[in-house]
């Protein structure tokens, strides 16, 4: 299989191919001439899967960071809105303790 084909294989397809390789390797009548190339292909597929997982993890972490940076702005905006009774919200809750 060409290097370009290996790079474009998806995670699900790589896992499926790994499962088929594993099935071949677990057979009692395993052809020893197939062992080397199958294990090499499995190693390539495992690397592809790990890379895809790492990219997905980085993407999720970035999304979480982006969402976290939005939270304070949203909270501040909601504090500036009037309450249901039409009253203005208090700026500092500690001021009521000083009365």
HELIX and SHEET records of a PDB file:
HELIX    1   1 UNK A    3  UNK A    8  1                                   6    
HELIX    2   2 UNK A   11  UNK A   25  1                                  15    
HELIX    3   3 UNK A   32  UNK A   80  1                                  49    
HELIX    4   4 UNK A   93  UNK A   98  5                                   6    
END                                                                             
